[in-house]
Amino acid sequence: VRLQGRIDQLRCTQCNHTSQFEPLPVSGAGLRSCPNCKKNVKHISKGQRKRKIGLLRPDVLLYNEPDPNEKFVRDSMSHDIEEYPDLVLVAGMNTASENILGLVQGARNRGAKTFWVNKEEPSSKLKPLFDNVYQGDCDAIARL
């Protein structure tokens, strides 16, 4: 489950429309206007209220942003816990959301081993939840 979003996808800052990332030559401004919002501008010509046009940005979560996929993430994790996983691997997370805590605790309660992989150690609150802590580069462990 991607907990911090997708770098290969763009999301509108206004309407949450998503589209695949397509590299384009840089031409002045960095962010593109949302095509979905632009379609909605037609409402103005019909005498309806003007709407803002959002910008497309990488579909990744920044600090303290709400996750537009929160329900999907929660449902996926609940399903995974019900399947009695053997292992939960938390990789590349500097902080842990309530979703992560719930997944790790739920999996441990069902006998799963839990691993933390990050350049930094987990916080003192999180560390007791993990059977193994690997402090290092996530790419390095992926090559093992």
Beta strands, then each sheet from edge to edge (+ up, - down):
strand 1: 5-12
strand 2: 18-20
strand 3: 32-33
strand 4: 55-60
strand 5: 87-91
strand 6: 113-118
strand 7: 132-135
sheet 1: 2+ 1- 4+ 3-
sheet 2: 5+ 6+ 7+
end
